Amino acid sequence: VSYDEAEKTVNRDNVEFVGTWTYTPKTYKASYRFESGTDSMELPEEVKALLPSDDNAYENEAKVTSKAPSQTSVEVQDGTWNFVSYDEAEKTVNRDNVEFVGTWTYTPKEYHVVYHFGSGSDDYDLPQEVMDLLPVDTQGYSNHEVVSTILPAQQKVTVENGEWVFKGYDADTKTVQNANVSFIGTWVFEANRYPVSYRFVSLTSGLDLPEEVNILLPFDEKDYEDQTTVHVKNLLQGQVKVANGTWLFEGFDAQEKVVNHAGVEFVGTWKFVAENEENPVYYHGHYQFVSTDSQYNLPDVILSMLPNDRSDYRDGETVHAILPMGQKVVLANGTWTFLGYDASEKVVHGQDVTFVGRWEYTPAPTEKTPGKEQGQPTNKTSASTKTKRVNTAVGSMMSLWTAFGSLSAMLAVLLKRKKK
């Protein structure tokens, strides 16, 4: 440090300088280092920034206690780093600096996989039997991990009216991208389909249907879904002449049937009429048109379209209605539309049959005063119906009047406009 004095004076004796020394022991430092305890994973900067610092100096054989990091858990984008411990909680200085090594382990963030089912058939919702097959994946997945789908336990489910068939997921595999993964499976409904058949039977006791009749059986190559309404097919002909008489078609048991968990069958009946019957009685089919609105009388052009049926019918025979040549007639002041007959067919019961056809009138948008133009009736209350007796002469005349009536209506409209 120094001498006891910087200088001394000799005074009849020797002089002595006494120097003082102080001892300073050697000191050592304590440092910290972090390392990853997870293979192939390096510590992020967020963890390294938590390294403790120690400015103290330690003498040899001094005991140094480790300092814990300011936080022991660090969340990053894909998971969490957790501080485990130092290599030792404290260390003794032994003529060297000491270093504490802290270990951190990485726990990746877990994502999950969910499954959804959707119907690929319009108007059909998935039944509970299908929804019960949704896979459940309890495994956790880390980010960027590839996930493969789990197939349902069965890919076909039979229900009352058909079958649900699994068609696959929207993807076979998906990669986790910072979110849970969802797979959507599609099921398609395939409805049960049923055939339609036809059968002929004879109404004449003791007589089987000949081959000439049986070959007229309709054939329907289509299959129909449950609850579908099937309309009967018309025959190519309703009479079959054989050597000793004629087979007459009486009709089917129904004009339409609804498929109800089974195929449907239409049964057509035929009756035999022998040629040797004396003085056979014949009946005829007549047609009548009426207006649906009493304030509009049918114009002649409509009445001229009454069908002409020249056929003769026996008692018990079925007569099928004949549609008019046209079912819509457009005139200058409006449009007449045919709505149909009171029946599509009728059975002869000891007298002629009459079909009543209904026509509806729709005025043109520019028309203001009813009953002023040709083709539009006035507000008369008399019935605008006309019954037509069927015979060859009248049928020929009606064919001529059909064309003449249309031309007359057009000329009348032009003349009336000219007068105005």
C-alpha positions as a LaTeX table, in Angstrom:
\begin{tabular}{lrrr}
\hline
Residue & $x$ (\AA) & $y$ (\AA) & $z$ (\AA) \\
\hline
Val1 & 0.00 & 0.00 & 0.00 \\
Ser2 & 2.72 & 2.44 & 1.17 \\
Tyr3 & 5.59 & 2.94 & 3.59 \\
Asp4 & 5.07 & 4.24 & 7.07 \\
Glu5 & 6.76 & 7.44 & 5.91 \\
Ala6 & 7.86 & 8.71 & 2.61 \\
Glu7 & 11.20 & 9.96 & 4.06 \\
Lys8 & 13.06 & 9.89 & 7.35 \\
Thr9 & 16.01 & 11.89 & 8.92 \\
Val10 & 18.99 & 10.06 & 10.36 \\
Asn11 & 19.29 & 10.84 & 14.04 \\
Arg12 & 22.39 & 9.12 & 15.39 \\
Asp13 & 20.81 & 5.76 & 14.35 \\
Asn14 & 19.86 & 3.64 & 11.38 \\
Val15 & 16.53 & 4.41 & 9.72 \\
Glu16 & 13.93 & 1.81 & 8.74 \\
Phe17 & 11.06 & 2.11 & 6.28 \\
Val18 & 8.13 & $-0.16$ & 6.93 \\
Gly19 & 6.05 & $-0.94$ & 3.81 \\
Thr20 & 2.48 & $-2.23$ & 4.13 \\
Trp21 & 0.96 & $-4.76$ & 1.67 \\
Thr22 & $-2.72$ & $-5.79$ & 1.40 \\
Tyr23 & $-3.95$ & $-9.10$ & $-0.09$ \\
Thr24 & $-6.69$ & $-9.20$ & $-2.81$ \\
Pro25 & $-7.97$ & $-12.72$ & $-3.48$ \\
Lys26 & $-8.67$ & $-13.80$ & $-7.10$ \\
Thr27 & $-12.38$ & $-13.65$ & $-8.07$ \\
Tyr28 & $-14.44$ & $-15.57$ & $-10.58$ \\
Lys29 & $-17.64$ & $-15.00$ & $-12.62$ \\
Ala30 & $-20.90$ & $-16.90$ & $-12.96$ \\
Ser31 & $-22.49$ & $-17.18$ & $-16.44$ \\
Tyr32 & $-25.63$ & $-18.78$ & $-17.94$ \\
Arg33 & $-26.37$ & $-20.73$ & $-21.09$ \\
Phe34 & $-29.60$ & $-22.24$ & $-22.48$ \\
Glu35 & $-29.85$ & $-25.31$ & $-24.67$ \\
Ser36 & $-32.70$ & $-27.22$ & $-26.34$ \\
Gly37 & $-33.78$ & $-30.50$ & $-24.87$ \\
Thr38 & $-35.82$ & $-31.34$ & $-27.99$ \\
Asp39 & $-34.04$ & $-32.99$ & $-30.89$ \\
Ser40 & $-33.95$ & $-31.07$ & $-34.16$ \\
Met41 & $-35.43$ & $-28.00$ & $-32.50$ \\
Glu42 & $-33.35$ & $-24.89$ & $-31.90$ \\
Leu43 & $-34.14$ & $-22.38$ & $-29.22$ \\
Pro44 & $-35.98$ & $-19.32$ & $-30.55$ \\
Glu45 & $-34.82$ & $-15.80$ & $-29.80$ \\
Glu46 & $-37.74$ & $-15.36$ & $-27.42$ \\
Val47 & $-36.15$ & $-17.99$ & $-25.14$ \\
Lys48 & $-32.55$ & $-16.81$ & $-25.52$ \\
Ala49 & $-33.59$ & $-13.34$ & $-24.44$ \\
Leu50 & $-34.44$ & $-14.76$ & $-21.00$ \\
Leu51 & $-30.81$ & $-15.68$ & $-20.14$ \\
Pro52 & $-30.04$ & $-14.39$ & $-16.59$ \\
Ser53 & $-26.96$ & $-12.21$ & $-15.99$ \\
Asp54 & $-24.78$ & $-12.06$ & $-12.83$ \\
Asp55 & $-22.44$ & $-9.11$ & $-12.25$ \\
Asn56 & $-21.11$ & $-10.46$ & $-8.96$ \\
Ala57 & $-17.51$ & $-11.64$ & $-8.47$ \\
Tyr58 & $-16.97$ & $-14.81$ & $-6.54$ \\
Glu59 & $-13.87$ & $-15.92$ & $-4.63$ \\
Asn60 & $-12.53$ & $-19.40$ & $-4.85$ \\
Glu61 & $-14.61$ & $-21.95$ & $-3.01$ \\
Ala62 & $-17.55$ & $-19.56$ & $-2.91$ \\
Lys63 & $-20.98$ & $-21.17$ & $-3.43$ \\
Val64 & $-23.06$ & $-19.70$ & $-6.28$ \\
Thr65 & $-26.84$ & $-20.29$ & $-6.51$ \\
Ser66 & $-28.42$ & $-20.34$ & $-9.98$ \\
Lys67 & $-30.87$ & $-17.65$ & $-11.03$ \\
Ala68 & $-34.19$ & $-18.73$ & $-12.50$ \\
Pro69 & $-35.24$ & $-17.12$ & $-15.82$ \\
Ser70 & $-37.86$ & $-14.37$ & $-15.56$ \\
Gln71 & $-40.41$ & $-16.74$ & $-17.16$ \\
Thr72 & $-40.37$ & $-20.46$ & $-17.56$ \\
Ser73 & $-42.85$ & $-20.85$ & $-20.44$ \\
Val74 & $-42.69$ & $-19.19$ & $-23.84$ \\
Glu75 & $-45.45$ & $-19.57$ & $-26.43$ \\
Val76 & $-44.48$ & $-19.42$ & $-30.08$ \\
Gln77 & $-46.52$ & $-19.82$ & $-33.25$ \\
Asp78 & $-46.47$ & $-23.60$ & $-33.39$ \\
Gly79 & $-46.22$ & $-24.53$ & $-29.73$ \\
Thr80 & $-44.62$ & $-23.79$ & $-26.33$ \\
Trp81 & $-41.07$ & $-23.85$ & $-24.91$ \\
Asn82 & $-40.92$ & $-24.88$ & $-21.24$ \\
Phe83 & $-37.94$ & $-24.42$ & $-18.92$ \\
Val84 & $-36.96$ & $-27.71$ & $-17.31$ \\
Ser85 & $-34.01$ & $-26.91$ & $-14.99$ \\
Tyr86 & $-30.32$ & $-26.07$ & $-14.77$ \\
Asp87 & $-27.68$ & $-28.70$ & $-14.76$ \\
Glu88 & $-27.20$ & $-27.84$ & $-11.04$ \\
Ala89 & $-29.07$ & $-25.63$ & $-8.63$ \\
Glu90 & $-25.76$ & $-24.27$ & $-7.16$ \\
Lys91 & $-22.07$ & $-24.59$ & $-7.85$ \\
Thr92 & $-18.81$ & $-24.02$ & $-5.87$ \\
Val93 & $-16.06$ & $-21.87$ & $-7.35$ \\
Asn94 & $-12.97$ & $-23.96$ & $-7.87$ \\
Arg95 & $-10.32$ & $-21.67$ & $-9.26$ \\
Asp96 & $-12.46$ & $-21.07$ & $-12.34$ \\
Asn97 & $-15.61$ & $-19.35$ & $-13.52$ \\
Val98 & $-18.83$ & $-21.27$ & $-13.13$ \\
Glu99 & $-21.53$ & $-21.79$ & $-15.81$ \\
Phe100 & $-25.13$ & $-22.83$ & $-15.34$ \\
Val101 & $-26.71$ & $-24.66$ & $-18.29$ \\
Gly102 & $-30.52$ & $-24.45$ & $-18.47$ \\
Thr103 & $-32.55$ & $-26.89$ & $-20.55$ \\
Trp104 & $-35.76$ & $-26.01$ & $-22.42$ \\
Thr105 & $-38.07$ & $-28.52$ & $-24.09$ \\
Tyr106 & $-40.51$ & $-27.85$ & $-26.91$ \\
Thr107 & $-44.14$ & $-28.96$ & $-26.84$ \\
Pro108 & $-45.77$ & $-28.50$ & $-30.24$ \\
Lys109 & $-49.27$ & $-27.02$ & $-30.36$ \\
Glu110 & $-51.88$ & $-29.70$ & $-30.95$ \\
Tyr111 & $-54.58$ & $-29.46$ & $-33.58$ \\
His112 & $-57.54$ & $-31.76$ & $-34.00$ \\
Val113 & $-59.44$ & $-33.35$ & $-36.86$ \\
Val114 & $-63.23$ & $-33.23$ & $-37.20$ \\
Tyr115 & $-65.48$ & $-34.99$ & $-39.69$ \\
His116 & $-68.70$ & $-33.81$ & $-41.34$ \\
Phe117 & $-71.14$ & $-35.61$ & $-43.63$ \\
Gly118 & $-73.21$ & $-33.92$ & $-46.35$ \\
Ser119 & $-75.93$ & $-35.11$ & $-48.72$ \\
Gly120 & $-75.07$ & $-35.18$ & $-52.39$ \\
Ser121 & $-78.71$ & $-35.73$ & $-53.36$ \\
Asp122 & $-81.07$ & $-32.77$ & $-53.65$ \\
Asp123 & $-84.24$ & $-32.97$ & $-51.55$ \\
Tyr124 & $-82.80$ & $-35.74$ & $-49.38$ \\
Asp125 & $-81.43$ & $-35.16$ & $-45.88$ \\
Leu126 & $-79.01$ & $-37.60$ & $-44.31$ \\
Pro127 & $-80.74$ & $-40.04$ & $-41.95$ \\
Gln128 & $-79.50$ & $-40.68$ & $-38.43$ \\
Glu129 & $-78.19$ & $-44.10$ & $-39.50$ \\
Val130 & $-75.64$ & $-42.31$ & $-41.68$ \\
Met131 & $-74.79$ & $-39.58$ & $-39.17$ \\
Asp132 & $-73.98$ & $-42.26$ & $-36.59$ \\
Leu133 & $-71.07$ & $-43.35$ & $-38.82$ \\
Leu134 & $-69.12$ & $-40.07$ & $-38.42$ \\
Pro135 & $-65.50$ & $-41.00$ & $-37.54$ \\
Val136 & $-63.97$ & $-39.68$ & $-34.31$ \\
Asp137 & $-60.24$ & $-38.87$ & $-34.22$ \\
Thr138 & $-58.90$ & $-38.31$ & $-30.69$ \\
Gln139 & $-55.30$ & $-37.85$ & $-31.81$ \\
Gly140 & $-53.57$ & $-34.47$ & $-31.64$ \\
Tyr141 & $-51.59$ & $-33.20$ & $-34.63$ \\
Ser142 & $-48.79$ & $-30.65$ & $-34.82$ \\
Asn143 & $-48.54$ & $-27.85$ & $-37.34$ \\
His144 & $-47.51$ & $-28.90$ & $-40.86$ \\
Glu145 & $-48.31$ & $-32.52$ & $-40.08$ \\
Val146 & $-50.12$ & $-34.47$ & $-42.81$ \\
Val147 & $-53.42$ & $-36.02$ & $-41.71$ \\
Ser148 & $-55.05$ & $-38.95$ & $-43.51$ \\
Thr149 & $-58.80$ & $-39.54$ & $-43.47$ \\
Ile150 & $-60.61$ & $-42.24$ & $-41.51$ \\
Leu151 & $-63.26$ & $-44.06$ & $-43.55$ \\
Pro152 & $-66.70$ & $-44.62$ & $-42.00$ \\
Ala153 & $-67.27$ & $-48.08$ & $-40.58$ \\
Gln154 & $-69.53$ & $-48.88$ & $-43.55$ \\
Gln155 & $-69.96$ & $-47.22$ & $-46.92$ \\
Lys156 & $-73.54$ & $-48.29$ & $-47.63$ \\
Val157 & $-76.61$ & $-47.81$ & $-45.46$ \\
Thr158 & $-79.94$ & $-49.39$ & $-46.41$ \\
Val159 & $-83.07$ & $-47.46$ & $-45.44$ \\
Glu160 & $-86.77$ & $-48.02$ & $-46.06$ \\
Asn161 & $-86.96$ & $-46.53$ & $-49.55$ \\
Gly162 & $-83.44$ & $-46.94$ & $-50.86$ \\
Glu163 & $-79.76$ & $-46.93$ & $-50.05$ \\
Trp164 & $-77.22$ & $-44.27$ & $-49.04$ \\
Val165 & $-73.79$ & $-44.74$ & $-50.64$ \\
Phe166 & $-70.61$ & $-43.06$ & $-49.38$ \\
Lys167 & $-68.83$ & $-41.30$ & $-52.27$ \\
Gly168 & $-65.69$ & $-40.10$ & $-50.45$ \\
Tyr169 & $-64.24$ & $-37.05$ & $-48.71$ \\
Asp170 & $-63.37$ & $-33.67$ & $-50.14$ \\
Ala171 & $-59.70$ & $-34.77$ & $-49.84$ \\
Asp172 & $-57.82$ & $-37.95$ & $-48.88$ \\
Thr173 & $-55.20$ & $-36.04$ & $-46.87$ \\
Lys174 & $-54.77$ & $-32.53$ & $-45.51$ \\
Thr175 & $-51.84$ & $-30.66$ & $-43.94$ \\
Val176 & $-52.27$ & $-28.85$ & $-40.64$ \\
Gln177 & $-51.89$ & $-25.11$ & $-41.22$ \\
Asn178 & $-52.16$ & $-23.36$ & $-37.84$ \\
Ala179 & $-55.74$ & $-24.60$ & $-37.46$ \\
Asn180 & $-57.86$ & $-27.68$ & $-36.93$ \\
Val181 & $-58.53$ & $-29.85$ & $-39.97$ \\
Ser182 & $-62.01$ & $-30.67$ & $-41.27$ \\
Phe183 & $-62.95$ & $-33.46$ & $-43.70$ \\
Ile184 & $-66.34$ & $-33.41$ & $-45.44$ \\
Gly185 & $-67.74$ & $-36.73$ & $-46.62$ \\
Thr186 & $-70.48$ & $-36.93$ & $-49.25$ \\
Trp187 & $-73.28$ & $-39.50$ & $-49.31$ \\
Val188 & $-75.63$ & $-40.02$ & $-52.28$ \\
Phe189 & $-79.11$ & $-41.48$ & $-52.02$ \\
Glu190 & $-80.06$ & $-44.18$ & $-54.50$ \\
Ala191 & $-83.80$ & $-44.70$ & $-54.32$ \\
Asn192 & $-85.38$ & $-48.11$ & $-54.78$ \\
Arg193 & $-86.87$ & $-48.41$ & $-58.24$ \\
Tyr194 & $-89.79$ & $-50.61$ & $-59.20$ \\
Pro195 & $-91.02$ & $-51.97$ & $-62.57$ \\
Val196 & $-94.38$ & $-51.46$ & $-64.28$ \\
Ser197 & $-96.08$ & $-54.39$ & $-65.98$ \\
Tyr198 & $-99.22$ & $-54.93$ & $-68.05$ \\
Arg199 & $-101.59$ & $-57.88$ & $-68.19$ \\
Phe200 & $-104.67$ & $-58.65$ & $-70.31$ \\
Val201 & $-107.59$ & $-60.77$ & $-69.13$ \\
Ser202 & $-110.69$ & $-62.02$ & $-70.91$ \\
Leu203 & $-114.14$ & $-60.99$ & $-69.68$ \\
Thr204 & $-115.80$ & $-63.62$ & $-71.85$ \\
Ser205 & $-116.25$ & $-66.88$ & $-69.99$ \\
Gly206 & $-114.67$ & $-69.87$ & $-71.67$ \\
Leu207 & $-112.60$ & $-67.84$ & $-74.13$ \\
Asp208 & $-108.91$ & $-67.14$ & $-73.78$ \\
Leu209 & $-107.35$ & $-64.12$ & $-75.37$ \\
Pro210 & $-105.85$ & $-64.83$ & $-78.81$ \\
Glu211 & $-102.28$ & $-64.00$ & $-79.69$ \\
Glu212 & $-103.49$ & $-61.07$ & $-81.81$ \\
Val213 & $-104.65$ & $-59.43$ & $-78.58$ \\
Asn214 & $-101.73$ & $-60.43$ & $-76.38$ \\
Ile215 & $-99.19$ & $-58.88$ & $-78.73$ \\
Leu216 & $-100.80$ & $-55.50$ & $-77.98$ \\
Leu217 & $-99.60$ & $-55.60$ & $-74.37$ \\
Pro218 & $-97.77$ & $-52.33$ & $-73.63$ \\
Phe219 & $-94.20$ & $-52.51$ & $-72.36$ \\
Asp220 & $-92.61$ & $-49.99$ & $-70.01$ \\
Glu221 & $-88.83$ & $-50.27$ & $-69.88$ \\
Lys222 & $-88.51$ & $-47.65$ & $-67.15$ \\
Asp223 & $-88.26$ & $-48.28$ & $-63.42$ \\
Tyr224 & $-89.91$ & $-45.83$ & $-61.03$ \\
Glu225 & $-89.05$ & $-44.50$ & $-57.58$ \\
Asp226 & $-91.35$ & $-45.05$ & $-54.64$ \\
Gln227 & $-94.42$ & $-42.76$ & $-54.50$ \\
Thr228 & $-94.13$ & $-41.96$ & $-58.21$ \\
Thr229 & $-97.42$ & $-41.69$ & $-60.11$ \\
Val230 & $-97.38$ & $-43.90$ & $-63.21$ \\
His231 & $-99.85$ & $-43.24$ & $-66.03$ \\
Val232 & $-101.15$ & $-46.14$ & $-68.06$ \\
Lys233 & $-99.97$ & $-46.49$ & $-71.66$ \\
Asn234 & $-102.54$ & $-46.33$ & $-74.44$ \\
Leu235 & $-103.07$ & $-49.29$ & $-76.73$ \\
Leu236 & $-102.27$ & $-49.14$ & $-80.42$ \\
Gln237 & $-105.81$ & $-50.40$ & $-81.15$ \\
Gly238 & $-108.91$ & $-51.23$ & $-79.14$ \\
Gln239 & $-110.51$ & $-53.75$ & $-81.49$ \\
Val240 & $-109.11$ & $-57.00$ & $-82.83$ \\
Lys241 & $-111.07$ & $-58.91$ & $-85.47$ \\
Val242 & $-110.65$ & $-62.67$ & $-85.50$ \\
Ala243 & $-112.24$ & $-65.42$ & $-87.58$ \\
Asn244 & $-115.50$ & $-65.68$ & $-85.65$ \\
Gly245 & $-115.92$ & $-62.23$ & $-84.15$ \\
Thr246 & $-114.23$ & $-59.23$ & $-82.57$ \\
Trp247 & $-112.35$ & $-58.67$ & $-79.32$ \\
Leu248 & $-113.15$ & $-55.25$ & $-77.80$ \\
Phe249 & $-110.88$ & $-53.58$ & $-75.28$ \\
Glu250 & $-112.87$ & $-52.49$ & $-72.21$ \\
Gly251 & $-110.09$ & $-50.54$ & $-70.49$ \\
Phe252 & $-107.52$ & $-50.88$ & $-67.73$ \\
Asp253 & $-108.31$ & $-51.26$ & $-64.05$ \\
Ala254 & $-106.89$ & $-47.73$ & $-63.48$ \\
Gln255 & $-105.61$ & $-44.81$ & $-65.52$ \\
Glu256 & $-102.77$ & $-44.21$ & $-63.08$ \\
Lys257 & $-101.22$ & $-45.91$ & $-60.07$ \\
Val258 & $-98.79$ & $-44.84$ & $-57.37$ \\
Val259 & $-95.68$ & $-46.91$ & $-56.70$ \\
Asn260 & $-95.83$ & $-48.05$ & $-53.07$ \\
His261 & $-92.77$ & $-50.12$ & $-52.16$ \\
Ala262 & $-93.53$ & $-52.56$ & $-54.98$ \\
Gly263 & $-93.97$ & $-52.79$ & $-58.72$ \\
Val264 & $-97.32$ & $-51.81$ & $-60.20$ \\
Glu265 & $-99.44$ & $-53.78$ & $-62.65$ \\
Phe266 & $-102.14$ & $-52.51$ & $-64.99$ \\
Val267 & $-104.77$ & $-55.08$ & $-65.90$ \\
Gly268 & $-106.61$ & $-54.57$ & $-69.17$ \\
Thr269 & $-109.86$ & $-56.38$ & $-69.92$ \\
Trp270 & $-111.18$ & $-57.57$ & $-73.29$ \\
Lys271 & $-114.67$ & $-58.75$ & $-74.27$ \\
Phe272 & $-115.48$ & $-60.99$ & $-77.22$ \\
Val273 & $-118.42$ & $-60.20$ & $-79.53$ \\
Ala274 & $-119.37$ & $-63.02$ & $-81.90$ \\
Glu275 & $-120.25$ & $-62.27$ & $-85.54$ \\
Asn276 & $-123.41$ & $-64.39$ & $-85.48$ \\
Glu277 & $-125.25$ & $-62.12$ & $-83.02$ \\
Glu278 & $-128.59$ & $-61.12$ & $-84.62$ \\
Asn279 & $-129.54$ & $-57.45$ & $-85.03$ \\
Pro280 & $-126.66$ & $-55.98$ & $-83.02$ \\
Val281 & $-127.33$ & $-52.56$ & $-81.46$ \\
Tyr282 & $-124.73$ & $-49.87$ & $-81.95$ \\
Tyr283 & $-124.19$ & $-46.67$ & $-80.02$ \\
His284 & $-122.20$ & $-43.56$ & $-80.80$ \\
Gly285 & $-120.02$ & $-40.93$ & $-79.24$ \\
His286 & $-121.05$ & $-37.25$ & $-79.32$ \\
Tyr287 & $-119.19$ & $-34.08$ & $-78.41$ \\
Gln288 & $-120.31$ & $-30.80$ & $-76.91$ \\
Phe289 & $-118.33$ & $-27.61$ & $-76.18$ \\
Val290 & $-119.21$ & $-25.11$ & $-73.45$ \\
Ser291 & $-117.70$ & $-21.84$ & $-72.26$ \\
Thr292 & $-116.44$ & $-21.66$ & $-68.67$ \\
Asp293 & $-117.73$ & $-18.08$ & $-68.40$ \\
Ser294 & $-121.42$ & $-17.43$ & $-69.17$ \\
Gln295 & $-120.70$ & $-13.89$ & $-70.43$ \\
Tyr296 & $-118.59$ & $-15.24$ & $-73.28$ \\
Asn297 & $-120.30$ & $-17.36$ & $-75.93$ \\
Leu298 & $-118.24$ & $-19.74$ & $-78.01$ \\
Pro299 & $-117.45$ & $-18.39$ & $-81.50$ \\
Asp300 & $-118.16$ & $-20.45$ & $-84.59$ \\
Val301 & $-114.50$ & $-21.13$ & $-85.14$ \\
Ile302 & $-114.47$ & $-23.08$ & $-81.86$ \\
Leu303 & $-117.72$ & $-24.92$ & $-82.56$ \\
Ser304 & $-116.38$ & $-25.97$ & $-85.94$ \\
Met305 & $-113.67$ & $-27.93$ & $-84.14$ \\
Leu306 & $-116.09$ & $-30.40$ & $-82.53$ \\
Pro307 & $-114.63$ & $-33.90$ & $-83.08$ \\
Asn308 & $-116.43$ & $-36.35$ & $-85.35$ \\
Asp309 & $-116.39$ & $-39.97$ & $-84.13$ \\
Arg310 & $-117.64$ & $-42.32$ & $-86.87$ \\
Ser311 & $-117.12$ & $-45.50$ & $-84.85$ \\
Asp312 & $-119.95$ & $-47.78$ & $-83.75$ \\
Tyr313 & $-119.87$ & $-49.00$ & $-80.17$ \\
Arg314 & $-121.52$ & $-51.98$ & $-78.52$ \\
Asp315 & $-123.12$ & $-51.93$ & $-75.10$ \\
Gly316 & $-120.47$ & $-52.14$ & $-72.39$ \\
Glu317 & $-117.71$ & $-50.91$ & $-74.70$ \\
Thr318 & $-115.40$ & $-48.10$ & $-73.58$ \\
Val319 & $-115.33$ & $-44.91$ & $-75.69$ \\
His320 & $-112.19$ & $-42.77$ & $-75.51$ \\
Ala321 & $-112.54$ & $-39.01$ & $-75.96$ \\
Ile322 & $-111.08$ & $-37.42$ & $-79.12$ \\
Leu323 & $-109.21$ & $-34.16$ & $-78.63$ \\
Pro324 & $-110.11$ & $-31.20$ & $-80.87$ \\
Met325 & $-107.77$ & $-30.33$ & $-83.75$ \\
Gly326 & $-106.42$ & $-27.37$ & $-81.84$ \\
Gln327 & $-106.50$ & $-26.63$ & $-78.14$ \\
Lys328 & $-105.82$ & $-22.91$ & $-78.34$ \\
Val329 & $-107.49$ & $-20.41$ & $-80.69$ \\
Val330 & $-106.10$ & $-16.87$ & $-80.85$ \\
Leu331 & $-108.49$ & $-14.19$ & $-82.14$ \\
Ala332 & $-108.03$ & $-10.45$ & $-82.49$ \\
Asn333 & $-109.71$ & $-9.72$ & $-79.19$ \\
Gly334 & $-108.56$ & $-12.63$ & $-77.06$ \\
Thr335 & $-107.66$ & $-16.30$ & $-76.76$ \\
Trp336 & $-109.77$ & $-19.41$ & $-76.24$ \\
Thr337 & $-108.04$ & $-22.32$ & $-74.43$ \\
Phe338 & $-109.34$ & $-25.89$ & $-74.28$ \\
Leu339 & $-109.35$ & $-27.16$ & $-70.65$ \\
Gly340 & $-110.40$ & $-30.75$ & $-71.30$ \\
Tyr341 & $-113.46$ & $-33.00$ & $-71.25$ \\
Asp342 & $-115.63$ & $-34.02$ & $-68.34$ \\
Ala343 & $-114.05$ & $-37.48$ & $-68.71$ \\
Ser344 & $-111.25$ & $-38.99$ & $-70.76$ \\
Glu345 & $-113.33$ & $-42.11$ & $-71.46$ \\
Lys346 & $-116.87$ & $-43.38$ & $-70.91$ \\
Val347 & $-118.52$ & $-46.80$ & $-71.00$ \\
Val348 & $-121.62$ & $-47.37$ & $-73.14$ \\
His349 & $-124.61$ & $-48.31$ & $-70.98$ \\
Gly350 & $-127.54$ & $-48.80$ & $-73.37$ \\
Gln351 & $-127.30$ & $-45.31$ & $-74.89$ \\
Asp352 & $-124.98$ & $-42.94$ & $-76.72$ \\
Val353 & $-122.25$ & $-41.21$ & $-74.72$ \\
Thr354 & $-121.53$ & $-37.48$ & $-74.79$ \\
Phe355 & $-118.24$ & $-35.80$ & $-73.93$ \\
Val356 & $-118.49$ & $-32.17$ & $-72.75$ \\
Gly357 & $-115.40$ & $-30.08$ & $-73.48$ \\
Arg358 & $-114.72$ & $-26.84$ & $-71.59$ \\
Trp359 & $-113.13$ & $-23.76$ & $-73.18$ \\
Glu360 & $-111.79$ & $-20.76$ & $-71.27$ \\
Tyr361 & $-111.66$ & $-17.26$ & $-72.77$ \\
Thr362 & $-108.86$ & $-14.79$ & $-71.98$ \\
Pro363 & $-109.46$ & $-11.26$ & $-73.36$ \\
Ala364 & $-106.59$ & $-9.48$ & $-75.06$ \\
Pro365 & $-104.91$ & $-6.82$ & $-72.86$ \\
Thr366 & $-106.06$ & $-3.92$ & $-75.12$ \\
Glu367 & $-109.72$ & $-4.98$ & $-75.13$ \\
Lys368 & $-112.01$ & $-2.71$ & $-73.11$ \\
Thr369 & $-115.62$ & $-3.39$ & $-74.15$ \\
Pro370 & $-116.78$ & $-7.03$ & $-74.07$ \\
Gly371 & $-118.97$ & $-8.29$ & $-76.91$ \\
Lys372 & $-117.90$ & $-5.77$ & $-79.56$ \\
Glu373 & $-115.48$ & $-7.88$ & $-81.61$ \\
Gln374 & $-115.99$ & $-10.94$ & $-83.74$ \\
Gly375 & $-115.16$ & $-14.08$ & $-81.79$ \\
Gln376 & $-116.01$ & $-12.54$ & $-78.38$ \\
Pro377 & $-119.59$ & $-13.29$ & $-77.32$ \\
Thr378 & $-121.95$ & $-10.66$ & $-75.94$ \\
Asn379 & $-123.37$ & $-10.81$ & $-72.42$ \\
Lys380 & $-126.13$ & $-13.23$ & $-73.35$ \\
Thr381 & $-127.31$ & $-15.84$ & $-70.91$ \\
Ser382 & $-128.20$ & $-18.51$ & $-73.50$ \\
Ala383 & $-126.05$ & $-21.62$ & $-73.34$ \\
Ser384 & $-123.37$ & $-21.76$ & $-76.03$ \\
Thr385 & $-123.34$ & $-25.47$ & $-76.48$ \\
Lys386 & $-123.74$ & $-27.59$ & $-79.51$ \\
Thr387 & $-124.30$ & $-31.31$ & $-79.71$ \\
Lys388 & $-123.00$ & $-33.12$ & $-82.72$ \\
Arg389 & $-124.64$ & $-36.32$ & $-84.00$ \\
Val390 & $-122.05$ & $-38.63$ & $-85.45$ \\
Asn391 & $-122.61$ & $-39.88$ & $-89.00$ \\
Thr392 & $-120.62$ & $-39.96$ & $-92.22$ \\
Ala393 & $-122.39$ & $-37.05$ & $-93.93$ \\
Val394 & $-122.12$ & $-34.68$ & $-90.98$ \\
Gly395 & $-118.50$ & $-35.66$ & $-90.43$ \\
Ser396 & $-117.60$ & $-34.67$ & $-93.98$ \\
Met397 & $-119.44$ & $-31.35$ & $-93.70$ \\
Met398 & $-117.71$ & $-30.52$ & $-90.41$ \\
Ser399 & $-114.30$ & $-30.97$ & $-92.00$ \\
Leu400 & $-115.28$ & $-28.29$ & $-94.56$ \\
Trp401 & $-116.82$ & $-25.98$ & $-91.96$ \\
Thr402 & $-113.66$ & $-26.15$ & $-89.84$ \\
Ala403 & $-111.61$ & $-24.37$ & $-92.49$ \\
Phe404 & $-114.49$ & $-22.10$ & $-93.53$ \\
Gly405 & $-115.21$ & $-21.06$ & $-89.93$ \\
Ser406 & $-111.63$ & $-19.93$ & $-89.31$ \\
Leu407 & $-111.60$ & $-17.87$ & $-92.54$ \\
Ser408 & $-115.02$ & $-16.32$ & $-91.77$ \\
Ala409 & $-113.91$ & $-15.22$ & $-88.32$ \\
Met410 & $-110.85$ & $-13.45$ & $-89.73$ \\
Leu411 & $-112.89$ & $-11.69$ & $-92.50$ \\
Ala412 & $-115.51$ & $-10.53$ & $-90.00$ \\
Val413 & $-112.86$ & $-8.92$ & $-87.81$ \\
Leu414 & $-111.32$ & $-7.09$ & $-90.80$ \\
Leu415 & $-114.73$ & $-5.79$ & $-92.04$ \\
Lys416 & $-115.76$ & $-4.56$ & $-88.63$ \\
Arg417 & $-112.46$ & $-2.68$ & $-88.19$ \\
Lys418 & $-112.93$ & $-1.09$ & $-91.63$ \\
Lys419 & $-116.44$ & 0.12 & $-90.70$ \\
Lys420 & $-115.10$ & 1.68 & $-87.53$ \\
\hline
\end{tabular}
